[in-house]
Amino acid sequence: MSENCSPPRRYCDQAATSWPKPPEVIAAWQRAATELGVAPGRGGYREAVEAAGVIEDARRVWARWLGGVDPQRIAMPATATLGLNIAIHGLVRPGDHVIATAADHNATLRPLAWLARRGVIEMSVLPCDRAGRVDPGDVAQHWRPATRLVVFSHASNVTGAVQDAAAIATEAHERSGLVIVDAAQTAGVLDLDASAIADVLVAPAHKWLLAPHGNACLWCREGVEPEMLVQGGTGLLSDTLDMPNAFSARHEAGTGDLAAAAGVVAADRWWRSQADGSVEPRAFAAGLATTCRRALEELRGVRVIDGGDGPPIVSFLVEHYAPAEVATALEMAAGVQVRSGFHCAAAVHEGLATPEGTVRASFGPFNTQDDCQTLVETVAMLVAAAPGSGTRS
C-alpha cells in the first residue's frame, strides 16, 4: 500500500495506450525535447539537421514495421485518427458507396457517418458475430456499382478478434475497390505486410509499439493519392504557395512532433533488443491474456467475450454489475485499471449482445502474472458478493 492506503497501480488498459514505456523510449523523448528542442527541417544549424534525420529515421522504422514498404510513401500525422481522416476524406468522391464493418472503431465509422449524413456518400456496415468477426463474403453481397472503398479495423479493440484482412482485400480488389485498414490494434502485435492487405494502412505508435503519443503512420501504395486535408508550411519550397509534390510533405503540413519521432526510433531499438531474450514480449503479453481469459471463464456469472489470437485483450461481463461498476471496484479494491463501456466502438455491441458495453482488460510486456491474478481474484470477490454466484465445478 502507498502512504494514502491506496493499492498499487496495476495498469491493464494497454489497448488504449501502452504504459509504462521502455526507459529507452522515455530517454530518447526527453533528449529530443530538452537537448534538441528545434523544429525539424526548419534550419541548417546542427540541431535542426539532426532533428530532420530523426524524422526520417522514424519514417524508415515505420516502413520496416509495415513489412518493408517504401518509406517515401509514409506520412506521419500526429494521431491515427487524423491519418484515417486524411485517407477517408481525401479518397471519397461525391456519390461513392463505402463499405465498413460493425467491428470498426469510431475513428473510421464517425468520419464515414459524417459524410453519409451530408449526402456525400452512402455507406453499408457489415455485421459481425459474437466475437466481433466479419464474414469476408459479405463484402460481395453488399457491393454496388458505386462502391469504391472498403474500410475496416484489422482487429477489434473490444474483443481482439482479427479480421481476415487478406480475404476482405481480395473481395474488394477483384471489384476494383480500394481498401483502407485501421491497424491500431495489430501494429506491434502481428507482423504486418501492409501491401498484402491494404491500399492504405494507418496505425498509431503509442499503443502496442510502446512509443509516445504524437506520432502515427499513414501509408498509401503508389498511385493512391488522397487529397490533402491540411495545407501549410513544410520546410520545403517555401518560396511558393504550392504544396510540395512529395507524398510525406503533402500530408505533414506544420511542425512534426520531434520528441515523439525520437521515441518511435527508440521503441524500434527496444523491440529489436528483445529478439534474443528468453521470453518474447508479445508472446508474454498474449500469455497473460490467455491466463486471464481462462481463469475468468471458470467463474459463474462471468461472460468472457471470445476474441481469438489477436491483441492481448480480454472483454468480459459480470452478472448483476454494470461494466462501470466492475471497473470502479477493480481499481478501488485492488488498483487494477481497466476500461469499461463501449470503447469508442459504437456498432460492435449489437453483434456481441453487450448493450451496456463490456469490461476490457488488456496486457502488455510490462504487466505481470500478479496483475493478472489480482484482477481475477477481485472479480471473483465481486462474483461471490452477488446472489447466486460461485465457481464452476
ABEGO torsion letter per residue (X at the ends): XBAAGBBBBBBAAAAABBOBBBAAAAAAAAAAAAAAGBBBGABABAAAAAAAAAAAAAAAAAAAAAGGBBAAABBBBABAAAAAAAAAAAABBBGBBBBBBAABBAAAAAAAAAAAAAGABBBBBBBBBAAGBBBAAAAAAABBAABABBBBBABBAAAGBBBBAAAAAAAAAAAGBBBBBBAAAABGABBBBAAAABABBBBBAABAAGBBBGBBBBBBBBGBBBBBABBEBAGBGAABABBBABAAAAAABEBBBAAAAAAAAAAAAAAAAAAABABBAAAAAAAAAAAAAAAAAABBGBBBBBAEABBBBBBBBBBGBBAAAAAAAAAAAAGBBBBBEAGGBAAAAAAAGBAAEBBBBBBBAABBAAAAAAAAAAAAAAAAABBGBEBBX
